[in-house]
């Protein structure tokens, strides 16, 4: 079974509000056996530019990654993203 990944590119415009999301989402991701492989940090964009932050979380399966995103707990956490960040959020199946 292939692993599943959340790949998120973001520009955060309200760090205080977005930090509330990060705190809540961290526990939810852990509850779905997800772990962070990349969480911000230094990055250099090539070719196209536009996002200041990259996050990658790994799950045991693609289905687990989808289930976590669609969970009521995670959907409730997203209230702290609205207005505090612009994100490109993708769930990807590993090889």
PDB file of N, CA, C and O in Angstrom:
ATOM      1  N   UNK A   1       0.845  -1.170   0.000  1.00  0.00           N
ATOM      2  CA  UNK A   1       0.000   0.000   0.000  1.00  0.00           C
ATOM      3  C   UNK A   1       0.897   1.243   0.000  1.00  0.00           C
ATOM      4  O   UNK A   1       1.846   1.339   0.779  1.00  0.00           O
ATOM      5  N   UNK A   2       0.582   2.180  -0.878  1.00  0.00           N
ATOM      6  CA  UNK A   2       1.359   3.415  -0.997  1.00  0.00           C
ATOM      7  C   UNK A   2       1.036   4.385   0.126  1.00  0.00           C
ATOM      8  O   UNK A   2      -0.103   4.479   0.585  1.00  0.00           O
ATOM      9  N   UNK A   3       2.048   5.093   0.549  1.00  0.00           N
ATOM     10  CA  UNK A   3       1.839   6.125   1.559  1.00  0.00           C
ATOM     11  C   UNK A   3       1.114   7.312   0.932  1.00  0.00           C
ATOM     12  O   UNK A   3       1.078   7.463  -0.289  1.00  0.00           O
ATOM     13  N   UNK A   4       0.545   8.139   1.783  1.00  0.00           N
ATOM     14  CA  UNK A   4      -0.111   9.358   1.340  1.00  0.00           C
ATOM     15  C   UNK A   4       0.604  10.551   1.927  1.00  0.00           C
ATOM     16  O   UNK A   4       1.155  10.478   3.025  1.00  0.00           O
ATOM     17  N   UNK A   5       0.596  11.648   1.197  1.00  0.00           N
ATOM     18  CA  UNK A   5       1.306  12.854   1.618  1.00  0.00           C
ATOM     19  C   UNK A   5       0.424  14.083   1.485  1.00  0.00           C
ATOM     20  O   UNK A   5      -0.314  14.234   0.511  1.00  0.00           O
ATOM     21  N   UNK A   6       0.509  14.940   2.458  1.00  0.00           N
ATOM     22  CA  UNK A   6      -0.041  16.284   2.332  1.00  0.00           C
ATOM     23  C   UNK A   6       1.122  17.162   1.883  1.00  0.00           C
ATOM     24  O   UNK A   6       2.180  17.174   2.512  1.00  0.00           O
ATOM     25  N   UNK A   7       0.923  17.880   0.819  1.00  0.00           N
ATOM     26  CA  UNK A   7       1.913  18.839   0.345  1.00  0.00           C
ATOM     27  C   UNK A   7       1.225  20.199   0.351  1.00  0.00           C
ATOM     28  O   UNK A   7       0.251  20.422  -0.368  1.00  0.00           O
ATOM     29  N   UNK A   8       1.741  21.090   1.164  1.00  0.00           N
ATOM     30  CA  UNK A   8       1.104  22.391   1.363  1.00  0.00           C
ATOM     31  C   UNK A   8       2.116  23.496   1.076  1.00  0.00           C
ATOM     32  O   UNK A   8       3.230  23.495   1.600  1.00  0.00           O
ATOM     33  N   UNK A   9       1.708  24.421   0.247  1.00  0.00           N
ATOM     34  CA  UNK A   9       2.486  25.640  -0.001  1.00  0.00           C
ATOM     35  C   UNK A   9       1.640  26.773   0.560  1.00  0.00           C
ATOM     36  O   UNK A   9       0.431  26.816   0.330  1.00  0.00           O
ATOM     37  N   UNK A  10       2.260  27.688   1.289  1.00  0.00           N
ATOM     38  CA  UNK A  10       1.470  28.718   1.967  1.00  0.00           C
ATOM     39  C   UNK A  10       2.205  30.039   2.078  1.00  0.00           C
ATOM     40  O   UNK A  10       3.433  30.100   2.144  1.00  0.00           O
ATOM     41  N   UNK A  11       1.414  31.081   2.096  1.00  0.00           N
ATOM     42  CA  UNK A  11       1.845  32.414   2.504  1.00  0.00           C
ATOM     43  C   UNK A  11       0.993  32.773   3.715  1.00  0.00           C
ATOM     44  O   UNK A  11      -0.233  32.844   3.625  1.00  0.00           O
ATOM     45  N   UNK A  12       1.637  32.993   4.823  1.00  0.00           N
ATOM     46  CA  UNK A  12       0.940  33.311   6.070  1.00  0.00           C
ATOM     47  C   UNK A  12       0.939  34.824   6.250  1.00  0.00           C
ATOM     48  O   UNK A  12       1.987  35.469   6.208  1.00  0.00           O
ATOM     49  N   UNK A  13      -0.258  35.382   6.451  1.00  0.00           N
ATOM     50  CA  UNK A  13      -0.348  36.833   6.638  1.00  0.00           C
ATOM     51  C   UNK A  13      -0.801  37.234   8.041  1.00  0.00           C
ATOM     52  O   UNK A  13      -0.843  38.421   8.364  1.00  0.00           O
ATOM     53  N   UNK A  14      -1.139  36.247   8.878  1.00  0.00           N
ATOM     54  CA  UNK A  14      -1.489  36.519  10.270  1.00  0.00           C
ATOM     55  C   UNK A  14      -0.908  35.369  11.100  1.00  0.00           C
ATOM     56  O   UNK A  14      -1.564  34.348  11.307  1.00  0.00           O
ATOM     57  N   UNK A  15       0.315  35.546  11.567  1.00  0.00           N
ATOM     58  CA  UNK A  15       1.042  34.478  12.256  1.00  0.00           C
ATOM     59  C   UNK A  15       0.318  34.042  13.530  1.00  0.00           C
ATOM     60  O   UNK A  15       0.257  32.850  13.830  1.00  0.00           O
ATOM     61  N   UNK A  16      -0.220  34.981  14.266  1.00  0.00           N
ATOM     62  CA  UNK A  16      -0.904  34.650  15.523  1.00  0.00           C
ATOM     63  C   UNK A  16      -2.091  33.724  15.278  1.00  0.00           C
ATOM     64  O   UNK A  16      -2.239  32.714  15.966  1.00  0.00           O
ATOM     65  N   UNK A  17      -2.928  34.052  14.317  1.00  0.00           N
ATOM     66  CA  UNK A  17      -4.101  33.224  14.018  1.00  0.00           C
ATOM     67  C   UNK A  17      -3.687  31.889  13.412  1.00  0.00           C
ATOM     68  O   UNK A  17      -4.245  30.849  13.761  1.00  0.00           O
ATOM     69  N   UNK A  18      -2.724  31.914  12.517  1.00  0.00           N
ATOM     70  CA  UNK A  18      -2.272  30.670  11.867  1.00  0.00           C
ATOM     71  C   UNK A  18      -1.629  29.729  12.883  1.00  0.00           C
ATOM     72  O   UNK A  18      -1.722  28.510  12.742  1.00  0.00           O
ATOM     73  N   UNK A  19      -0.983  30.279  13.897  1.00  0.00           N
ATOM     74  CA  UNK A  19      -0.373  29.460  14.944  1.00  0.00           C
ATOM     75  C   UNK A  19      -1.415  28.639  15.701  1.00  0.00           C
ATOM     76  O   UNK A  19      -1.125  27.533  16.158  1.00  0.00           O
ATOM     77  N   UNK A  20      -2.616  29.177  15.833  1.00  0.00           N
ATOM     78  CA  UNK A  20      -3.702  28.418  16.468  1.00  0.00           C
ATOM     79  C   UNK A  20      -4.030  27.187  15.635  1.00  0.00           C
ATOM     80  O   UNK A  20      -4.229  26.099  16.174  1.00  0.00           O
ATOM     81  N   UNK A  21      -4.086  27.366  14.320  1.00  0.00           N
ATOM     82  CA  UNK A  21      -4.326  26.232  13.419  1.00  0.00           C
ATOM     83  C   UNK A  21      -3.212  25.196  13.573  1.00  0.00           C
ATOM     84  O   UNK A  21      -3.488  24.004  13.707  1.00  0.00           O
ATOM     85  N   UNK A  22      -1.961  25.645  13.554  1.00  0.00           N
ATOM     86  CA  UNK A  22      -0.818  24.727  13.640  1.00  0.00           C
ATOM     87  C   UNK A  22      -0.895  23.895  14.914  1.00  0.00           C
ATOM     88  O   UNK A  22      -0.673  22.685  14.882  1.00  0.00           O
ATOM     89  N   UNK A  23      -1.204  24.534  16.020  1.00  0.00           N
ATOM     90  CA  UNK A  23      -1.294  23.823  17.304  1.00  0.00           C
ATOM     91  C   UNK A  23      -2.374  22.741  17.267  1.00  0.00           C
ATOM     92  O   UNK A  23      -2.138  21.610  17.690  1.00  0.00           O
ATOM     93  N   UNK A  24      -3.540  23.084  16.768  1.00  0.00           N
ATOM     94  CA  UNK A  24      -4.655  22.126  16.716  1.00  0.00           C
ATOM     95  C   UNK A  24      -4.375  21.029  15.695  1.00  0.00           C
ATOM     96  O   UNK A  24      -4.557  19.847  15.988  1.00  0.00           O
ATOM     97  N   UNK A  25      -3.936  21.412  14.503  1.00  0.00           N
ATOM     98  CA  UNK A  25      -3.736  20.446  13.413  1.00  0.00           C
ATOM     99  C   UNK A  25      -2.638  19.438  13.731  1.00  0.00           C
ATOM    100  O   UNK A  25      -2.715  18.288  13.297  1.00  0.00           O
ATOM    101  N   UNK A  26      -1.628  19.847  14.474  1.00  0.00           N
ATOM    102  CA  UNK A  26      -0.533  18.935  14.813  1.00  0.00           C
ATOM    103  C   UNK A  26      -1.053  17.690  15.525  1.00  0.00           C
ATOM    104  O   UNK A  26      -0.666  16.572  15.183  1.00  0.00           O
ATOM    105  N   UNK A  27      -1.904  17.871  16.490  1.00  0.00           N
ATOM    106  CA  UNK A  27      -2.473  16.733  17.218  1.00  0.00           C
ATOM    107  C   UNK A  27      -3.379  15.872  16.359  1.00  0.00           C
ATOM    108  O   UNK A  27      -3.377  14.647  16.475  1.00  0.00           O
ATOM    109  N   UNK A  28      -4.149  16.511  15.504  1.00  0.00           N
ATOM    110  CA  UNK A  28      -5.061  15.770  14.623  1.00  0.00           C
ATOM    111  C   UNK A  28      -4.261  14.901  13.662  1.00  0.00           C
ATOM    112  O   UNK A  28      -4.582  13.729  13.466  1.00  0.00           O
ATOM    113  N   UNK A  29      -3.230  15.467  13.068  1.00  0.00           N
ATOM    114  CA  UNK A  29      -2.390  14.711  12.135  1.00  0.00           C
ATOM    115  C   UNK A  29      -1.752  13.522  12.846  1.00  0.00           C
ATOM    116  O   UNK A  29      -1.702  12.423  12.293  1.00  0.00           O
ATOM    117  N   UNK A  30      -1.274  13.731  14.046  1.00  0.00           N
ATOM    118  CA  UNK A  30      -0.678  12.644  14.833  1.00  0.00           C
ATOM    119  C   UNK A  30      -1.711  11.549  15.110  1.00  0.00           C
ATOM    120  O   UNK A  30      -1.382  10.364  15.054  1.00  0.00           O
ATOM    121  N   UNK A  31      -2.952  11.933  15.408  1.00  0.00           N
ATOM    122  CA  UNK A  31      -4.016  10.951  15.669  1.00  0.00           C
ATOM    123  C   UNK A  31      -4.314  10.076  14.461  1.00  0.00           C
ATOM    124  O   UNK A  31      -4.822   8.965  14.612  1.00  0.00           O
ATOM    125  N   UNK A  32      -4.006  10.561  13.272  1.00  0.00           N
ATOM    126  CA  UNK A  32      -4.200   9.793  12.044  1.00  0.00           C
ATOM    127  C   UNK A  32      -2.886   9.164  11.580  1.00  0.00           C
ATOM    128  O   UNK A  32      -2.726   8.830  10.406  1.00  0.00           O
ATOM    129  N   UNK A  33      -1.956   9.010  12.509  1.00  0.00           N
ATOM    130  CA  UNK A  33      -0.644   8.409  12.260  1.00  0.00           C
ATOM    131  C   UNK A  33       0.151   9.155  11.208  1.00  0.00           C
ATOM    132  O   UNK A  33       0.949   8.562  10.483  1.00  0.00           O
ATOM    133  N   UNK A  34      -0.068  10.458  11.127  1.00  0.00           N
ATOM    134  CA  UNK A  34       0.717  11.279  10.216  1.00  0.00           C
ATOM    135  C   UNK A  34       1.939  11.834  10.923  1.00  0.00           C
ATOM    136  O   UNK A  34       1.945  12.008  12.142  1.00  0.00           O
ATOM    137  N   UNK A  35       2.969  12.108  10.142  1.00  0.00           N
ATOM    138  CA  UNK A  35       4.167  12.734  10.706  1.00  0.00           C
ATOM    139  C   UNK A  35       4.699  13.762   9.714  1.00  0.00           C
ATOM    140  O   UNK A  35       4.574  13.604   8.500  1.00  0.00           O
ATOM    141  N   UNK A  36       5.284  14.798  10.254  1.00  0.00           N
ATOM    142  CA  UNK A  36       5.819  15.864   9.419  1.00  0.00           C
ATOM    143  C   UNK A  36       7.202  15.486   8.912  1.00  0.00           C
ATOM    144  O   UNK A  36       8.069  15.067   9.679  1.00  0.00           O
ATOM    145  N   UNK A  37       7.392  15.641   7.606  1.00  0.00           N
ATOM    146  CA  UNK A  37       8.707  15.465   7.001  1.00  0.00           C
ATOM    147  C   UNK A  37       9.354  16.819   6.743  1.00  0.00           C
ATOM    148  O   UNK A  37      10.571  16.969   6.845  1.00  0.00           O
ATOM    149  N   UNK A  38       8.527  17.795   6.410  1.00  0.00           N
ATOM    150  CA  UNK A  38       8.972  19.169   6.171  1.00  0.00           C
ATOM    151  C   UNK A  38       7.954  20.077   6.841  1.00  0.00           C
ATOM    152  O   UNK A  38       6.746  19.881   6.712  1.00  0.00           O
ATOM    153  N   UNK A  39       8.453  21.058   7.549  1.00  0.00           N
ATOM    154  CA  UNK A  39       7.552  21.984   8.231  1.00  0.00           C
ATOM    155  C   UNK A  39       8.183  23.363   8.255  1.00  0.00           C
ATOM    156  O   UNK A  39       8.780  23.782   9.247  1.00  0.00           O
ATOM    157  N   UNK A  40       8.036  24.054   7.137  1.00  0.00           N
ATOM    158  CA  UNK A  40       8.661  25.364   7.043  1.00  0.00           C
ATOM    159  C   UNK A  40      10.149  25.208   6.799  1.00  0.00           C
ATOM    160  O   UNK A  40      10.580  24.298   6.091  1.00  0.00           O
ATOM    161  N   UNK A  41      10.915  26.080   7.375  1.00  0.00           N
ATOM    162  CA  UNK A  41      12.360  26.017   7.216  1.00  0.00           C
ATOM    163  C   UNK A  41      12.828  26.741   5.966  1.00  0.00           C
ATOM    164  O   UNK A  41      12.033  27.292   5.204  1.00  0.00           O
ATOM    165  N   UNK A  42      14.121  26.723   5.780  1.00  0.00           N
ATOM    166  CA  UNK A  42      14.723  27.416   4.648  1.00  0.00           C
ATOM    167  C   UNK A  42      14.335  26.716   3.350  1.00  0.00           C
ATOM    168  O   UNK A  42      14.344  25.488   3.263  1.00  0.00           O
ATOM    169  N   UNK A  43      14.000  27.510   2.356  1.00  0.00           N
ATOM    170  CA  UNK A  43      13.698  26.952   1.040  1.00  0.00           C
ATOM    171  C   UNK A  43      14.130  27.945  -0.027  1.00  0.00           C
ATOM    172  O   UNK A  43      14.185  29.153   0.206  1.00  0.00           O
ATOM    173  N   UNK A  44      14.430  27.416  -1.190  1.00  0.00           N
ATOM    174  CA  UNK A  44      14.772  28.231  -2.345  1.00  0.00           C
ATOM    175  C   UNK A  44      13.875  27.794  -3.486  1.00  0.00           C
ATOM    176  O   UNK A  44      13.909  26.636  -3.903  1.00  0.00           O
ATOM    177  N   UNK A  45      13.077  28.713  -3.988  1.00  0.00           N
ATOM    178  CA  UNK A  45      12.174  28.402  -5.093  1.00  0.00           C
ATOM    179  C   UNK A  45      12.899  28.616  -6.419  1.00  0.00           C
ATOM    180  O   UNK A  45      13.601  29.612  -6.597  1.00  0.00           O
ATOM    181  N   UNK A  46      12.726  27.684  -7.338  1.00  0.00           N
ATOM    182  CA  UNK A  46      13.257  27.785  -8.687  1.00  0.00           C
ATOM    183  C   UNK A  46      12.098  27.752  -9.664  1.00  0.00           C
ATOM    184  O   UNK A  46      11.023  27.252  -9.333  1.00  0.00           O
ATOM    185  N   UNK A  47      12.293  28.258 -10.819  1.00  0.00           N
ATOM    186  CA  UNK A  47      11.328  28.283 -11.917  1.00  0.00           C
ATOM    187  C   UNK A  47      10.166  29.217 -11.625  1.00  0.00           C
ATOM    188  O   UNK A  47      10.136  30.317 -12.177  1.00  0.00           O
ATOM    189  N   UNK A  48       9.226  28.848 -10.803  1.00  0.00           N
ATOM    190  CA  UNK A  48       8.117  29.725 -10.397  1.00  0.00           C
ATOM    191  C   UNK A  48       8.267  30.055  -8.920  1.00  0.00           C
ATOM    192  O   UNK A  48       8.802  29.263  -8.143  1.00  0.00           O
ATOM    193  N   UNK A  49       7.795  31.216  -8.551  1.00  0.00           N
ATOM    194  CA  UNK A  49       7.878  31.648  -7.161  1.00  0.00           C
ATOM    195  C   UNK A  49       6.491  32.065  -6.680  1.00  0.00           C
ATOM    196  O   UNK A  49       5.615  32.388  -7.483  1.00  0.00           O
ATOM    197  N   UNK A  50       6.305  32.055  -5.374  1.00  0.00           N
ATOM    198  CA  UNK A  50       5.029  32.540  -4.897  1.00  0.00           C
ATOM    199  C   UNK A  50       4.628  32.105  -3.505  1.00  0.00           C
ATOM    200  O   UNK A  50       3.733  32.706  -2.911  1.00  0.00           O
ATOM    201  N   UNK A  51       5.275  31.063  -2.960  1.00  0.00           N
ATOM    202  CA  UNK A  51       4.898  30.608  -1.626  1.00  0.00           C
ATOM    203  C   UNK A  51       6.113  30.617  -0.715  1.00  0.00           C
ATOM    204  O   UNK A  51       7.179  30.124  -1.086  1.00  0.00           O
ATOM    205  N   UNK A  52       5.954  31.173   0.465  1.00  0.00           N
ATOM    206  CA  UNK A  52       7.075  31.320   1.386  1.00  0.00           C
ATOM    207  C   UNK A  52       7.261  30.126   2.310  1.00  0.00           C
ATOM    208  O   UNK A  52       8.307  29.995   2.945  1.00  0.00           O
ATOM    209  N   UNK A  53       6.257  29.249   2.396  1.00  0.00           N
ATOM    210  CA  UNK A  53       6.303  28.135   3.353  1.00  0.00           C
ATOM    211  C   UNK A  53       5.877  26.846   2.672  1.00  0.00           C
ATOM    212  O   UNK A  53       4.921  26.832   1.896  1.00  0.00           O
ATOM    213  N   UNK A  54       6.590  25.762   2.963  1.00  0.00           N
ATOM    214  CA  UNK A  54       6.246  24.433   2.448  1.00  0.00           C
ATOM    215  C   UNK A  54       6.141  23.477   3.627  1.00  0.00           C
ATOM    216  O   UNK A  54       6.980  23.483   4.527  1.00  0.00           O
ATOM    217  N   UNK A  55       5.097  22.654   3.606  1.00  0.00           N
ATOM    218  CA  UNK A  55       4.900  21.630   4.626  1.00  0.00           C
ATOM    219  C   UNK A  55       4.582  20.318   3.918  1.00  0.00           C
ATOM    220  O   UNK A  55       3.791  20.285   2.976  1.00  0.00           O
ATOM    221  N   UNK A  56       5.210  19.235   4.384  1.00  0.00           N
ATOM    222  CA  UNK A  56       4.903  17.902   3.877  1.00  0.00           C
ATOM    223  C   UNK A  56       4.668  16.999   5.079  1.00  0.00           C
ATOM    224  O   UNK A  56       5.513  16.899   5.969  1.00  0.00           O
ATOM    225  N   UNK A  57       3.508  16.342   5.094  1.00  0.00           N
ATOM    226  CA  UNK A  57       3.189  15.372   6.140  1.00  0.00           C
ATOM    227  C   UNK A  57       2.976  14.021   5.475  1.00  0.00           C
ATOM    228  O   UNK A  57       2.358  13.935   4.414  1.00  0.00           O
ATOM    229  N   UNK A  58       3.487  12.969   6.099  1.00  0.00           N
ATOM    230  CA  UNK A  58       3.392  11.613   5.565  1.00  0.00           C
ATOM    231  C   UNK A  58       2.393  10.792   6.382  1.00  0.00           C
ATOM    232  O   UNK A  58       2.394  10.840   7.612  1.00  0.00           O
ATOM    233  N   UNK A  59       1.553  10.050   5.689  1.00  0.00           N
ATOM    234  CA  UNK A  59       0.574   9.163   6.319  1.00  0.00           C
ATOM    235  C   UNK A  59       0.825   7.733   5.852  1.00  0.00           C
ATOM    236  O   UNK A  59       1.467   7.513   4.825  1.00  0.00           O
ATOM    237  N   UNK A  60       0.324   6.777   6.598  1.00  0.00           N
ATOM    238  CA  UNK A  60       0.526   5.369   6.255  1.00  0.00           C
ATOM    239  C   UNK A  60      -0.067   5.003   4.900  1.00  0.00           C
ATOM    240  O   UNK A  60       0.410   4.077   4.243  1.00  0.00           O
ATOM    241  N   UNK A  61      -1.103   5.723   4.479  1.00  0.00           N
ATOM    242  CA  UNK A  61      -1.730   5.443   3.180  1.00  0.00           C
ATOM    243  C   UNK A  61      -2.376   6.715   2.631  1.00  0.00           C
ATOM    244  O   UNK A  61      -2.624   7.673   3.363  1.00  0.00           O
ATOM    245  N   UNK A  62      -2.634   6.697   1.353  1.00  0.00           N
ATOM    246  CA  UNK A  62      -3.351   7.797   0.702  1.00  0.00           C
ATOM    247  C   UNK A  62      -4.726   7.962   1.339  1.00  0.00           C
ATOM    248  O   UNK A  62      -5.169   9.082   1.592  1.00  0.00           O
ATOM    249  N   UNK A  63      -5.401   6.838   1.596  1.00  0.00           N
ATOM    250  CA  UNK A  63      -6.729   6.892   2.214  1.00  0.00           C
ATOM    251  C   UNK A  63      -6.681   7.544   3.598  1.00  0.00           C
ATOM    252  O   UNK A  63      -7.580   8.303   3.957  1.00  0.00           O
ATOM    253  N   UNK A  64      -5.637   7.250   4.374  1.00  0.00           N
ATOM    254  CA  UNK A  64      -5.497   7.888   5.695  1.00  0.00           C
ATOM    255  C   UNK A  64      -5.321   9.393   5.565  1.00  0.00           C
ATOM    256  O   UNK A  64      -5.870  10.159   6.357  1.00  0.00           O
ATOM    257  N   UNK A  65      -4.549   9.819   4.556  1.00  0.00           N
ATOM    258  CA  UNK A  65      -4.322  11.248   4.336  1.00  0.00           C
ATOM    259  C   UNK A  65      -5.624  11.951   3.977  1.00  0.00           C
ATOM    260  O   UNK A  65      -5.909  13.040   4.475  1.00  0.00           O
ATOM    261  N   UNK A  66      -6.408  11.325   3.115  1.00  0.00           N
ATOM    262  CA  UNK A  66      -7.713  11.882   2.725  1.00  0.00           C
ATOM    263  C   UNK A  66      -8.663  11.895   3.924  1.00  0.00           C
ATOM    264  O   UNK A  66      -9.361  12.880   4.167  1.00  0.00           O
ATOM    265  N   UNK A  67      -8.680  10.789   4.668  1.00  0.00           N
ATOM    266  CA  UNK A  67      -9.576  10.695   5.827  1.00  0.00           C
ATOM    267  C   UNK A  67      -9.246  11.765   6.864  1.00  0.00           C
ATOM    268  O   UNK A  67     -10.150  12.366   7.446  1.00  0.00           O
ATOM    269  N   UNK A  68      -7.969  12.002   7.095  1.00  0.00           N
ATOM    270  CA  UNK A  68      -7.572  13.033   8.054  1.00  0.00           C
ATOM    271  C   UNK A  68      -8.050  14.399   7.584  1.00  0.00           C
ATOM    272  O   UNK A  68      -8.627  15.159   8.361  1.00  0.00           O
ATOM    273  N   UNK A  69      -7.809  14.713   6.307  1.00  0.00           N
ATOM    274  CA  UNK A  69      -8.221  16.024   5.798  1.00  0.00           C
ATOM    275  C   UNK A  69      -9.734  16.215   5.922  1.00  0.00           C
ATOM    276  O   UNK A  69     -10.198  17.293   6.295  1.00  0.00           O
ATOM    277  N   UNK A  70     -10.490  15.182   5.612  1.00  0.00           N
ATOM    278  CA  UNK A  70     -11.953  15.275   5.628  1.00  0.00           C
ATOM    279  C   UNK A  70     -12.565  15.127   7.013  1.00  0.00           C
ATOM    280  O   UNK A  70     -13.773  15.304   7.168  1.00  0.00           O
ATOM    281  N   UNK A  71     -11.763  14.807   8.019  1.00  0.00           N
ATOM    282  CA  UNK A  71     -12.306  14.599   9.364  1.00  0.00           C
ATOM    283  C   UNK A  71     -12.935  15.884   9.903  1.00  0.00           C
ATOM    284  O   UNK A  71     -12.511  16.991   9.569  1.00  0.00           O
ATOM    285  N   UNK A  72     -13.930  15.716  10.721  1.00  0.00           N
ATOM    286  CA  UNK A  72     -14.601  16.885  11.300  1.00  0.00           C
ATOM    287  C   UNK A  72     -13.636  17.686  12.166  1.00  0.00           C
ATOM    288  O   UNK A  72     -13.731  18.911  12.233  1.00  0.00           O
ATOM    289  N   UNK A  73     -12.707  16.997  12.830  1.00  0.00           N
ATOM    290  CA  UNK A  73     -11.740  17.696  13.672  1.00  0.00           C
ATOM    291  C   UNK A  73     -10.858  18.628  12.831  1.00  0.00           C
ATOM    292  O   UNK A  73     -10.649  19.791  13.177  1.00  0.00           O
ATOM    293  N   UNK A  74     -10.351  18.091  11.724  1.00  0.00           N
ATOM    294  CA  UNK A  74      -9.471  18.902  10.889  1.00  0.00           C
ATOM    295  C   UNK A  74     -10.247  20.033  10.215  1.00  0.00           C
ATOM    296  O   UNK A  74      -9.765  21.163  10.135  1.00  0.00           O
ATOM    297  N   UNK A  75     -11.434  19.726   9.737  1.00  0.00           N
ATOM    298  CA  UNK A  75     -12.242  20.764   9.099  1.00  0.00           C
ATOM    299  C   UNK A  75     -12.534  21.903  10.073  1.00  0.00           C
ATOM    300  O   UNK A  75     -12.591  23.064   9.668  1.00  0.00           O
ATOM    301  N   UNK A  76     -12.718  21.582  11.349  1.00  0.00           N
ATOM    302  CA  UNK A  76     -12.933  22.623  12.365  1.00  0.00           C
ATOM    303  C   UNK A  76     -11.679  23.469  12.569  1.00  0.00           C
ATOM    304  O   UNK A  76     -11.772  24.670  12.823  1.00  0.00           O
ATOM    305  N   UNK A  77     -10.516  22.849  12.459  1.00  0.00           N
ATOM    306  CA  UNK A  77      -9.254  23.592  12.627  1.00  0.00           C
ATOM    307  C   UNK A  77      -9.044  24.603  11.509  1.00  0.00           C
ATOM    308  O   UNK A  77      -8.375  25.618  11.704  1.00  0.00           O
ATOM    309  N   UNK A  78      -9.612  24.329  10.343  1.00  0.00           N
ATOM    310  CA  UNK A  78      -9.411  25.202   9.185  1.00  0.00           C
ATOM    311  C   UNK A  78      -9.985  26.609   9.376  1.00  0.00           C
ATOM    312  O   UNK A  78      -9.640  27.520   8.623  1.00  0.00           O
ATOM    313  N   UNK A  79     -10.848  26.794  10.366  1.00  0.00           N
ATOM    314  CA  UNK A  79     -11.384  28.134  10.630  1.00  0.00           C
ATOM    315  C   UNK A  79     -10.245  29.127  10.902  1.00  0.00           C
ATOM    316  O   UNK A  79     -10.371  30.319  10.623  1.00  0.00           O
ATOM    317  N   UNK A  80      -9.131  28.619  11.450  1.00  0.00           N
ATOM    318  CA  UNK A  80      -7.993  29.479  11.765  1.00  0.00           C
ATOM    319  C   UNK A  80      -7.123  29.766  10.545  1.00  0.00           C
ATOM    320  O   UNK A  80      -6.254  30.636  10.598  1.00  0.00           O
ATOM    321  N   UNK A  81      -7.347  29.045   9.448  1.00  0.00           N
ATOM    322  CA  UNK A  81      -6.608  29.287   8.209  1.00  0.00           C
ATOM    323  C   UNK A  81      -7.280  30.389   7.399  1.00  0.00           C
ATOM    324  O   UNK A  81      -6.612  31.221   6.785  1.00  0.00           O
ATOM    325  N   UNK A  82      -8.611  30.380   7.407  1.00  0.00           N
ATOM    326  CA  UNK A  82      -9.372  31.382   6.654  1.00  0.00           C
ATOM    327  C   UNK A  82      -8.957  32.779   7.085  1.00  0.00           C
ATOM    328  O   UNK A  82      -9.087  33.126   8.259  1.00  0.00           O
ATOM    329  N   UNK A  83      -8.474  33.562   6.179  1.00  0.00           N
ATOM    330  CA  UNK A  83      -8.071  34.925   6.486  1.00  0.00           C
ATOM    331  C   UNK A  83      -6.669  35.067   7.051  1.00  0.00           C
ATOM    332  O   UNK A  83      -6.158  36.183   7.143  1.00  0.00           O
ATOM    333  N   UNK A  84      -6.024  33.948   7.438  1.00  0.00           N
ATOM    334  CA  UNK A  84      -4.674  34.062   7.996  1.00  0.00           C
ATOM    335  C   UNK A  84      -3.607  33.539   7.046  1.00  0.00           C
ATOM    336  O   UNK A  84      -2.416  33.767   7.261  1.00  0.00           O
ATOM    337  N   UNK A  85      -4.031  32.830   5.983  1.00  0.00           N
ATOM    338  CA  UNK A  85      -3.046  32.284   5.044  1.00  0.00           C
ATOM    339  C   UNK A  85      -3.698  32.002   3.697  1.00  0.00           C
ATOM    340  O   UNK A  85      -4.896  31.734   3.601  1.00  0.00           O
ATOM    341  N   UNK A  86      -2.881  32.073   2.676  1.00  0.00           N
ATOM    342  CA  UNK A  86      -3.258  31.630   1.335  1.00  0.00           C
ATOM    343  C   UNK A  86      -2.483  30.352   1.093  1.00  0.00           C
ATOM    344  O   UNK A  86      -1.254  30.347   1.168  1.00  0.00           O
ATOM    345  N   UNK A  87      -3.197  29.251   0.799  1.00  0.00           N
ATOM    346  CA  UNK A  87      -2.529  27.956   0.694  1.00  0.00           C
ATOM    347  C   UNK A  87      -2.896  27.231  -0.587  1.00  0.00           C
ATOM    348  O   UNK A  87      -3.984  27.400  -1.137  1.00  0.00           O
ATOM    349  N   UNK A  88      -1.969  26.430  -1.036  1.00  0.00           N
ATOM    350  CA  UNK A  88      -2.194  25.434  -2.080  1.00  0.00           C
ATOM    351  C   UNK A  88      -2.004  24.106  -1.368  1.00  0.00           C
ATOM    352  O   UNK A  88      -0.901  23.789  -0.922  1.00  0.00           O
ATOM    353  N   UNK A  89      -3.078  23.326  -1.259  1.00  0.00           N
ATOM    354  CA  UNK A  89      -3.068  22.109  -0.445  1.00  0.00           C
ATOM    355  C   UNK A  89      -3.371  20.929  -1.353  1.00  0.00           C
ATOM    356  O   UNK A  89      -4.406  20.904  -2.019  1.00  0.00           O
ATOM    357  N   UNK A  90      -2.478  19.956  -1.383  1.00  0.00           N
ATOM    358  CA  UNK A  90      -2.650  18.792  -2.245  1.00  0.00           C
ATOM    359  C   UNK A  90      -2.401  17.527  -1.443  1.00  0.00           C
ATOM    360  O   UNK A  90      -1.473  17.476  -0.636  1.00  0.00           O
ATOM    361  N   UNK A  91      -3.228  16.500  -1.661  1.00  0.00           N
ATOM    362  CA  UNK A  91      -2.976  15.178  -1.105  1.00  0.00           C
ATOM    363  C   UNK A  91      -2.462  14.330  -2.270  1.00  0.00           C
ATOM    364  O   UNK A  91      -3.089  14.256  -3.326  1.00  0.00           O
ATOM    365  N   UNK A  92      -1.296  13.687  -2.052  1.00  0.00           N
ATOM    366  CA  UNK A  92      -0.619  12.960  -3.110  1.00  0.00           C
ATOM    367  C   UNK A  92      -0.364  11.531  -2.668  1.00  0.00           C
ATOM    368  O   UNK A  92       0.000  11.283  -1.518  1.00  0.00           O
ATOM    369  N   UNK A  93      -0.555  10.593  -3.586  1.00  0.00           N
ATOM    370  CA  UNK A  93      -0.233   9.189  -3.326  1.00  0.00           C
ATOM    371  C   UNK A  93       1.235   8.954  -3.657  1.00  0.00           C
ATOM    372  O   UNK A  93       1.712   9.348  -4.721  1.00  0.00           O
ATOM    373  N   UNK A  94       1.945   8.307  -2.735  1.00  0.00           N
ATOM    374  CA  UNK A  94       3.355   8.001  -2.953  1.00  0.00           C
ATOM    375  C   UNK A  94       3.526   6.833  -3.913  1.00  0.00           C
ATOM    376  O   UNK A  94       2.560   6.172  -4.294  1.00  0.00           O
ATOM    377  N   UNK A  95       4.781   6.594  -4.294  1.00  0.00           N
ATOM    378  CA  UNK A  95       5.060   5.494  -5.227  1.00  0.00           C
ATOM    379  C   UNK A  95       5.540   4.269  -4.487  1.00  0.00           C
ATOM    380  O   UNK A  95       5.823   3.245  -5.108  1.00  0.00           O
TER     381      UNK A  95
END
